[in-house]
Amino acid sequence: MNIEDLNQFDLSFPSPWIEGKDRDWTSDNQLALINVISLFEEAVAACWKFDPITAENHKDIIKESIYSRSLNSIYAKAFVYALDGINNLLSNICINLHPPKPVEILKQEYQNKFGHLKHIRDSAIHIENRGLGKDKKGNPLNTNIIILGSFIERRFGFTGNDGKQYEIEISGRTLLTAKDIIQKVIESYDWIR
């Protein structure tokens, strides 16, 4: 992906301000949407910098320094954390900010597509447990295979707290799925034109 290709992921507000009778409601919702866009931009940047390991380039990547190879893990985790953070923000909007009704439906759609990222994020953060094959309470995981940030081309995976395997494709296709839902969330609000 070239930097010129990134504009396909641009999100936009229909106008500068959300329309509403309550100034606090409009500013709180708009700030939350700005934060959603900011996290999405982080996911786009992480995807852009991510360099998948393929059959064609695996020998070249093995020759790189361990620090260069570590960059893929950093970008993959940033991708996961950003998309998972959007899920958390959308939940917060629905619980606390009383958005238009379509936002709740779209939040559930986002949850269906990206809710599993919580398992990847939690395992990445709590590597001290997952690396020992344990859940967050210190109990053994119900699995014989522990995956700790593995890559298969563009797919990044971890064993979750429940012993199941979770993965995400770090790609433009994943970003476009998220973008479509987020843009619909934005457009669910009435905007001053």
Residue pairs with C-beta under 8 A, 6 or more apart in sequence:
1 47
1 48
1 172
3 48
5 172
6 44
6 48
8 172
8 176
9 40
9 44
9 172
9 175
9 176
9 179
11 37
11 40
11 179
11 182
11 183
11 186
12 183
12 186
13 33
13 186
13 191
14 186
14 187
14 191
14 193
15 191
15 192
15 193
16 192
17 26
17 30
17 191
17 192
18 26
18 29
18 30
18 189
18 190
18 191
18 192
19 26
19 189
19 190
19 191
19 192
20 26
20 29
20 190
25 97
25 98
28 97
29 93
29 97
29 99
29 189
32 89
32 92
32 93
32 97
33 93
33 185
33 186
33 189
35 89
36 86
36 89
36 90
36 182
36 185
37 182
39 82
39 83
39 85
39 86
39 89
40 82
40 83
40 86
40 175
40 178
40 179
40 182
42 78
42 81
42 82
43 78
43 79
43 82
43 83
43 86
43 175
43 178
44 175
45 78
46 75
46 76
46 78
46 79
46 82
46 170
47 75
47 79
47 170
47 171
47 172
47 174
47 175
49 71
49 75
50 72
50 75
50 76
50 79
50 154
50 170
51 57
51 61
51 71
51 72
52 72
52 151
52 153
52 154
52 170
53 61
53 72
53 151
53 153
54 153
61 69
72 151
73 149
75 170
76 149
76 151
76 156
76 170
77 124
77 149
79 156
79 168
79 170
80 117
80 120
80 121
80 124
80 156
80 168
81 121
83 114
83 117
83 168
83 174
83 178
84 114
84 117
84 118
84 120
84 121
86 110
86 114
86 178
86 182
87 110
87 111
87 114
87 115
87 117
87 118
90 103
90 106
90 107
90 110
90 111
90 185
91 107
91 111
93 99
93 103
93 107
94 103
94 104
94 107
99 185
99 188
99 189
100 188
100 189
100 190
101 188
102 184
102 185
102 188
103 185
103 188
103 189
106 181
106 184
106 185
106 188
107 185
109 181
110 178
110 181
110 182
113 177
113 178
113 181
114 168
114 178
116 160
116 166
116 168
117 166
117 168
119 158
119 160
119 161
119 162
119 164
119 166
120 156
120 157
120 158
120 160
120 166
120 167
120 168
122 136
122 160
122 161
123 130
123 148
123 158
123 159
123 160
123 161
123 166
124 149
124 158
126 136
126 161
127 148
129 135
129 136
129 138
130 141
130 146
130 148
130 158
130 159
130 161
131 146
131 148
133 140
133 141
133 143
133 146
134 140
134 141
135 141
135 161
135 162
135 163
136 161
141 159
141 161
141 162
141 163
142 162
142 163
143 159
143 163
143 164
143 165
145 159
145 165
146 159
147 157
147 158
147 159
147 165
148 158
148 159
149 156
149 157
149 158
150 156
150 157
150 158
151 157
152 167
154 169
154 170
154 171
155 167
155 168
155 169
155 170
156 167
156 168
156 169
156 170
157 165
157 166
157 167
157 168
158 165
158 166
158 167
159 165
159 166
160 166
168 174
